[in-house]
Amino acid sequence: MPTFVYQAINENGNKVSGVVDAETAALAQGTLNDRGLIPTSVKPHRGGGGGRTAKRGGIFTAVKAPDLILFTKQFQTMIRSGVPMLQILQVLEQQTENKKLKAVLSDMHEEIKRGAGLHEAFLRHTAVFSPLYCSMIQAGEATGSLPEVLERLIYIIDHEHKVRSDIRSALQYPIIVVIFLVIAFFVLLTFVVPQFVKIFQSAGVALPLPTRICMFMYESLVNYWHVMLAGLAAGIAALAYYFKTEQGQYARDTALLKMPLIGPLFVKAAMSRFASIFSIFQASGVPILRALAVLTKTIGNAGISREFNKISNHLEQGRGIAGPLKTARYFPPMVINMVAIGEETGNLDDLLRAVSAHYDTEVEYAVKKLSDSIGPLLTLGLAAIVGFFAFAIFLPMWDLTKILR
């Protein structure tokens, strides 16, 4: 569905801006009127950050998390201090050392100087600022609580960056071990085992099953390596294409959620993100349907995103959010109960912040558990490979010893 960027006047007489999804500009204006807004400008969205940023060299596709965190902290501090927006962007452009971010800030400065809203300026650079980032800027701008929203946004980015770094650190050693195991496997298969087999065959020793399996793999590798390589490349390309489709993303992410160790980690991370983002939107007065639409795009897992779509459909039928959560998959009872209590007491944003803090801790424990479990798994894999080749070599060697005796 097309997206339109709008500027409008709300019921308090204040100017607001944002984006709205609609088939035509006329329908977009009708949607804004239904929201109690008087549109002054409705224009098709030009496609975001990839457009204008790419014109500055074609390499401006992303900004690393530490640079984005530093920018957001500085941005929040200057807004809280009452510095005018144009001056903020100019100062930050001069201070940042990241060339990608410097170019983006320069473009944003020019856009706001021409009369664009802050959220609209961020939205035109979605290659740098995620949909979540832009949506939270919009929520803070609309409610006048931008410093508070930015403070929570800093926490979200910082926490997710830390989790990713911990996962990378936990997987770094196992990946190195697996690479050396694969190299050792091919060296033993192609150089060591065939030499022993020649000796055994010349001595008339019957080859046991492990040795015959090794020779079958060796002959297949030598005679059909080009077919295997082509098949592997075709399989990788087919999977990459399939995972770009909506159904492929859903199948991949659903499979990940079902995997031991990894699945619970992803679910807990998704619950932390859901509670943290939803609490901010609730405190900022963002409608629930709008909040769920943002979560659907930013939760990071297609399987959980579909559950948000189901929840949105139930909400459109006039139900509260706690009821649909009970029928959705992946949402633990704790989340459902806290949301239900929050709806009854009118304190939903505070309870969701507590849920987010709880699952942040759970994610840290899950990452540590994953790291602690990798060692024994690698040991089992190493024992299996070493044992297989040991049987392949030493079983016929034992028979050869008997013959010599």
C-alpha positions as CSV (number, residue, x, y, z in Angstrom):
1,M,0.0,0.0,0.0
2,P,1.4,3.5,-0.9
3,T,2.6,5.7,1.9
4,F,1.9,9.5,2.1
5,V,3.8,12.1,4.1
6,Y,1.4,14.7,5.6
7,Q,1.4,17.9,7.5
8,A,-1.7,18.8,9.4
9,I,-3.2,20.8,12.2
10,N,-4.6,18.9,15.2
11,E,-7.5,19.8,17.4
12,N,-5.3,22.0,19.7
13,G,-4.2,24.1,16.7
14,N,-0.7,22.7,16.7
15,K,1.1,21.6,13.5
16,V,1.9,17.9,13.3
17,S,3.4,15.7,10.6
18,G,3.8,12.0,9.9
19,V,3.0,9.3,7.5
20,V,-0.2,7.5,6.6
21,D,-0.9,4.4,4.5
22,A,-3.7,4.7,1.9
23,E,-4.4,3.8,-1.7
24,T,-4.8,7.4,-2.9
25,A,-4.1,10.9,-1.6
26,A,-7.8,11.5,-1.3
27,L,-8.2,8.4,1.0
28,A,-5.2,9.6,3.0
29,Q,-6.9,12.9,3.6
30,G,-10.0,11.1,4.6
31,T,-8.1,9.0,7.1
32,L,-6.5,12.2,8.6
33,N,-10.0,13.8,8.9
34,D,-11.2,10.7,10.8
35,R,-8.4,11.2,13.2
36,G,-9.5,14.8,13.9
37,L,-6.7,16.4,11.9
38,I,-6.9,19.1,9.2
39,P,-4.4,18.2,6.5
40,T,-2.4,21.1,5.0
41,S,-0.1,18.9,2.8
42,V,-0.3,15.3,1.7
43,K,2.5,14.1,-0.6
44,P,3.6,10.6,-1.7
45,H,6.5,9.2,0.3
46,R,9.6,9.3,-1.7
47,G,11.1,6.1,-0.4
48,G,13.2,7.1,2.6
49,G,16.8,7.1,3.4
50,G,18.1,5.0,0.6
51,G,17.2,7.8,-1.9
52,R,18.8,11.0,-0.8
53,T,21.6,9.5,1.2
54,A,22.7,7.3,-1.7
55,K,23.3,10.3,-3.9
56,R,26.3,11.2,-1.7
57,G,28.4,8.3,-2.9
58,G,26.2,5.2,-2.9
59,I,27.9,3.8,0.3
60,F,25.6,5.4,2.9
61,T,23.5,2.4,3.8
62,A,23.9,2.1,7.6
63,V,25.4,3.6,10.7
64,K,26.9,1.3,13.4
65,A,25.1,1.1,16.8
66,P,27.8,2.9,18.8
67,D,27.7,5.9,16.5
68,L,23.9,6.0,16.5
69,I,23.8,5.7,20.3
70,L,26.2,8.6,20.7
71,F,24.2,10.7,18.2
72,T,21.0,10.0,20.0
73,K,22.5,10.9,23.4
74,Q,23.8,14.2,22.1
75,F,20.5,14.9,20.3
76,Q,18.5,14.3,23.5
77,T,20.8,16.5,25.6
78,M,20.6,19.5,23.3
79,I,16.8,19.2,22.9
80,R,16.4,19.0,26.7
81,S,18.6,22.2,26.9
82,G,16.3,24.0,24.6
83,V,18.7,24.5,21.6
84,P,16.8,25.2,18.3
85,M,16.5,22.2,16.0
86,L,18.5,23.7,13.1
87,Q,21.3,24.6,15.4
88,I,21.3,21.1,16.9
89,L,21.6,19.4,13.5
90,Q,24.4,21.9,12.5
91,V,26.4,21.3,15.7
92,L,26.0,17.5,15.5
93,E,27.0,17.5,11.8
94,Q,30.2,19.3,12.7
95,Q,31.0,17.1,15.7
96,T,30.3,13.6,14.3
97,E,33.2,11.6,12.9
98,N,31.0,9.2,11.0
99,K,30.9,10.3,7.3
100,K,27.6,8.5,6.7
101,L,25.9,10.2,9.6
102,K,27.5,13.5,8.7
103,A,25.9,13.4,5.2
104,V,22.6,12.4,6.6
105,L,22.6,15.3,9.2
106,S,23.5,17.7,6.4
107,D,20.5,16.6,4.4
108,M,18.2,16.7,7.4
109,H,19.3,20.3,8.2
110,E,18.4,21.3,4.6
111,E,15.1,19.6,4.7
112,I,14.0,21.2,8.0
113,K,15.2,24.6,6.7
114,R,12.8,24.1,3.8
115,G,9.9,23.5,6.2
116,A,9.9,19.7,6.7
117,G,8.9,18.3,10.1
118,L,11.4,16.6,12.3
119,H,9.8,13.2,11.8
120,E,9.6,13.7,8.1
121,A,13.3,14.5,8.0
122,F,14.1,11.3,9.8
123,L,11.8,9.3,7.7
124,R,13.6,10.2,4.5
125,H,16.7,8.4,5.8
126,T,15.4,5.0,6.8
127,A,18.6,3.4,5.6
128,V,20.2,4.9,8.7
129,F,17.2,5.4,11.1
130,S,15.1,2.3,11.5
131,P,11.2,2.4,11.3
132,L,11.2,2.0,15.1
133,Y,13.5,5.0,15.5
134,C,11.3,7.1,13.1
135,S,8.1,6.0,14.8
136,M,9.4,6.9,18.2
137,I,10.6,10.3,17.0
138,Q,7.0,10.9,15.6
139,A,5.5,9.8,19.0
140,G,7.8,12.1,21.0
141,E,7.2,15.0,18.6
142,A,3.4,14.7,18.6
143,T,3.2,14.5,22.4
144,G,5.9,17.0,23.3
145,S,7.8,14.3,25.2
146,L,10.7,13.9,22.8
147,P,13.6,13.9,25.4
148,E,11.9,11.1,27.4
149,V,11.2,9.1,24.3
150,L,14.8,9.5,23.1
151,E,16.1,8.4,26.6
152,R,14.1,5.1,26.2
153,L,15.2,4.8,22.6
154,I,18.9,5.1,23.7
155,Y,18.3,2.3,26.2
156,I,16.7,0.0,23.6
157,I,19.5,0.5,21.0
158,D,22.2,0.1,23.7
159,H,20.7,-3.0,25.2
160,E,20.1,-4.7,21.8
161,H,23.7,-3.8,20.7
162,K,25.0,-5.4,23.9
163,V,23.0,-8.5,23.4
164,R,24.2,-8.9,19.8
165,S,27.8,-8.3,20.9
166,D,27.4,-11.0,23.6
167,I,26.0,-13.5,21.1
168,R,28.9,-12.7,18.7
169,S,31.4,-13.2,21.5
170,A,29.8,-16.5,22.5
171,L,29.8,-17.8,18.9
172,Q,33.3,-16.6,18.0
173,Y,35.2,-19.4,19.5
174,P,32.8,-22.2,18.4
175,I,33.0,-20.9,14.8
176,I,36.8,-21.0,14.8
177,V,36.7,-24.5,16.2
178,V,34.1,-25.7,13.6
179,I,36.2,-24.2,10.8
180,F,39.3,-26.1,11.9
181,L,37.2,-29.3,12.4
182,V,36.0,-29.0,8.8
183,I,39.6,-28.5,7.5
184,A,40.8,-31.5,9.6
185,F,37.9,-33.6,8.3
186,F,38.9,-32.9,4.6
187,V,42.6,-33.4,5.2
188,L,42.0,-36.8,6.9
189,L,39.5,-37.8,4.2
190,T,41.5,-36.8,1.2
191,F,45.2,-37.5,2.3
192,V,45.4,-39.7,5.4
193,V,42.7,-42.4,5.0
194,P,43.4,-43.2,1.3
195,Q,47.1,-43.9,2.1
196,F,46.2,-46.4,4.9
197,V,43.6,-48.0,2.6
198,K,46.2,-48.8,0.0
199,I,48.3,-50.6,2.6
200,F,45.3,-52.5,3.9
201,Q,44.2,-53.6,0.4
202,S,47.7,-54.7,-0.6
203,A,47.8,-56.8,2.5
204,G,44.4,-58.4,1.7
205,V,42.7,-56.9,4.8
206,A,38.9,-56.7,4.6
207,L,37.8,-53.1,5.1
208,P,35.3,-52.5,7.9
209,L,32.2,-50.3,7.5
210,P,33.7,-47.0,8.8
211,T,36.6,-47.3,6.4
212,R,34.3,-48.1,3.4
213,I,32.2,-45.1,4.3
214,C,35.4,-42.9,4.3
215,M,36.4,-44.3,0.9
216,F,32.9,-43.7,-0.5
217,M,33.1,-40.0,0.6
218,Y,36.6,-39.7,-0.8
219,E,35.7,-41.1,-4.2
220,S,32.6,-39.0,-4.4
221,L,34.6,-35.9,-3.5
222,V,37.3,-36.6,-6.0
223,N,35.0,-37.6,-8.9
224,Y,32.0,-35.3,-8.4
225,W,33.5,-32.2,-6.6
226,H,32.3,-29.9,-9.4
227,V,28.7,-31.3,-9.2
228,M,28.7,-30.9,-5.4
229,L,30.1,-27.4,-5.6
230,A,27.5,-26.4,-8.1
231,G,24.7,-28.0,-6.1
232,L,25.9,-26.3,-2.9
233,A,26.0,-22.9,-4.7
234,A,22.6,-23.5,-6.2
235,G,21.1,-24.5,-2.9
236,I,22.5,-21.4,-1.1
237,A,21.2,-19.1,-3.9
238,A,17.8,-20.8,-3.8
239,L,17.6,-20.5,0.0
240,A,18.7,-16.9,-0.1
241,Y,16.0,-16.1,-2.6
242,Y,13.4,-18.0,-0.7
243,F,14.3,-16.3,2.6
244,K,13.7,-12.9,0.9
245,T,10.0,-13.8,0.3
246,E,7.4,-13.3,3.0
247,Q,6.7,-17.0,3.3
248,G,10.4,-17.8,3.4
249,Q,11.0,-15.3,6.2
250,Y,8.1,-16.8,8.1
251,A,9.3,-20.4,7.7
252,R,12.9,-19.5,8.7
253,D,11.9,-17.4,11.8
254,T,9.3,-19.9,12.9
255,A,12.0,-22.7,12.7
256,L,14.4,-20.5,14.7
257,L,11.8,-20.0,17.4
258,K,11.4,-23.8,17.7
259,M,15.2,-24.5,18.1
260,P,16.5,-25.4,21.6
261,L,18.5,-22.7,23.3
262,I,18.2,-20.3,20.4
263,G,14.4,-20.3,20.3
264,P,13.8,-19.2,23.9
265,L,16.5,-16.5,23.5
266,F,14.7,-15.0,20.5
267,V,11.3,-15.2,22.3
268,K,12.6,-13.4,25.4
269,A,14.4,-10.7,23.3
270,A,11.1,-10.2,21.3
271,M,9.1,-9.9,24.6
272,S,11.6,-7.3,25.9
273,R,11.3,-5.3,22.7
274,F,7.5,-5.5,22.7
275,A,7.1,-4.4,26.3
276,S,9.7,-1.6,26.0
277,I,8.3,-0.1,22.7
278,F,4.7,-0.6,23.7
279,S,5.2,1.1,27.1
280,I,6.7,4.2,25.3
281,F,3.8,4.4,22.9
282,Q,1.3,4.0,25.7
283,A,2.9,6.8,27.7
284,S,3.0,9.0,24.6
285,G,-0.7,8.4,23.8
286,V,-0.1,6.6,20.5
287,P,-3.2,4.6,19.5
288,I,-2.8,0.8,20.1
289,L,-3.4,-0.1,16.5
290,R,-0.6,2.3,15.4
291,A,1.7,0.9,18.1
292,L,1.0,-2.7,16.9
293,A,1.6,-1.6,13.3
294,V,5.1,-0.3,14.3
295,L,5.8,-3.5,16.3
296,T,4.8,-5.7,13.4
297,K,7.6,-4.0,11.3
298,T,10.2,-3.8,14.0
299,I,9.9,-6.8,16.2
300,G,12.6,-8.6,14.1
301,N,10.8,-12.0,13.7
302,A,8.2,-12.8,11.0
303,G,6.6,-15.5,13.1
304,I,5.9,-13.1,16.0
305,S,4.9,-10.3,13.5
306,R,2.1,-12.5,12.2
307,E,0.8,-12.8,15.7
308,F,0.7,-9.0,16.0
309,N,-1.4,-8.9,12.8
310,K,-3.9,-11.3,14.4
311,I,-4.0,-9.2,17.6
312,S,-4.6,-6.1,15.4
313,N,-7.5,-7.8,13.7
314,H,-9.1,-8.7,17.1
315,L,-8.6,-5.1,18.3
316,E,-10.4,-3.8,15.2
317,Q,-13.4,-5.9,16.3
318,G,-13.5,-3.9,19.6
319,R,-11.6,-6.2,21.9
320,G,-9.0,-5.2,24.5
321,I,-5.4,-6.2,23.9
322,A,-5.1,-8.7,26.8
323,G,-7.8,-11.0,25.3
324,P,-6.1,-11.3,21.9
325,L,-2.7,-11.9,23.6
326,K,-4.1,-15.0,25.2
327,T,-4.8,-16.6,21.8
328,A,-1.5,-15.5,20.3
329,R,1.5,-17.8,20.2
330,Y,4.9,-17.0,21.9
331,F,3.5,-14.7,24.5
332,P,4.2,-16.1,28.0
333,P,1.6,-16.0,30.8
334,M,3.5,-13.3,32.6
335,V,3.2,-10.8,29.7
336,I,-0.5,-11.6,29.3
337,N,-1.3,-11.2,33.0
338,M,0.7,-8.0,33.3
339,V,-1.0,-6.5,30.3
340,A,-4.4,-7.5,31.7
341,I,-3.7,-5.9,35.1
342,G,-2.3,-2.8,33.4
343,E,-5.5,-2.4,31.3
344,E,-7.7,-2.8,34.4
345,T,-5.7,-0.3,36.6
346,G,-4.8,2.2,33.8
347,N,-1.2,1.7,34.6
348,L,-0.2,-0.3,31.5
349,D,3.0,1.7,30.6
350,D,4.6,1.2,34.1
351,L,3.8,-2.5,34.1
352,L,5.2,-2.9,30.6
353,R,8.4,-1.2,31.7
354,A,8.7,-3.8,34.5
355,V,8.1,-6.6,32.0
356,S,10.8,-5.2,29.7
357,A,13.3,-5.0,32.6
358,H,12.5,-8.6,33.6
359,Y,13.1,-9.9,30.1
360,D,16.2,-7.9,29.6
361,T,17.6,-9.9,32.5
362,E,16.2,-13.1,31.1
363,V,18.0,-12.4,27.8
364,E,21.3,-12.0,29.6
365,Y,20.8,-15.3,31.3
366,A,19.8,-17.0,28.1
367,V,22.9,-15.7,26.3
368,K,25.1,-17.0,29.1
369,K,23.3,-20.4,29.0
370,L,23.9,-20.5,25.2
371,S,27.6,-19.8,25.7
372,D,27.9,-22.4,28.5
373,S,26.1,-25.0,26.3
374,I,28.3,-24.6,23.3
375,G,31.4,-26.1,24.9
376,P,29.9,-29.5,25.6
377,L,28.2,-29.6,22.2
378,L,31.6,-28.9,20.5
379,T,33.2,-31.6,22.6
380,L,30.6,-34.1,21.5
381,G,31.1,-33.1,17.8
382,L,34.8,-33.3,18.1
383,A,34.6,-36.8,19.8
384,A,32.2,-38.0,17.1
385,I,34.6,-37.0,14.2
386,V,37.7,-38.2,15.9
387,G,36.0,-41.5,16.9
388,F,34.8,-42.0,13.3
389,F,38.2,-41.6,11.8
390,A,39.8,-43.7,14.6
391,F,37.6,-46.6,13.8
392,A,38.2,-46.2,10.0
393,I,41.9,-46.4,10.5
394,F,42.6,-48.6,13.6
395,L,40.0,-51.4,12.9
396,P,41.7,-52.6,9.7
397,M,45.1,-51.9,11.3
398,W,44.1,-54.3,14.1
399,D,43.2,-56.9,11.5
400,L,46.5,-56.3,9.8
401,T,48.4,-56.9,13.1
402,K,46.7,-60.2,13.4
403,I,47.7,-61.2,9.9
404,L,51.3,-60.3,10.6
405,R,51.3,-62.3,13.7
